[in-house]
Amino acid sequence: MNNRGLLVVIAVLLVGVLAILLVQNHRENKPLDERISDSVGEVVEEVGDEIDDNTTSHN
């Protein structure tokens, strides 16, 4: 891999890391009630998926 290719890979990785940091920062800046409701929603969805997986696999 030449220098230009290596620089492109490094630049893409840096942009990806910055994007992840921005998303995490935005999520942490949400009010507490929004974070709790998001977490509860995720738990309900996961439990529903597990129930669905277990009931369909036993048919």
MODELLER restraints for C-alpha pairs under 7 A, 6 or more apart:
rsr = mdl.restraints
at = mdl.atoms
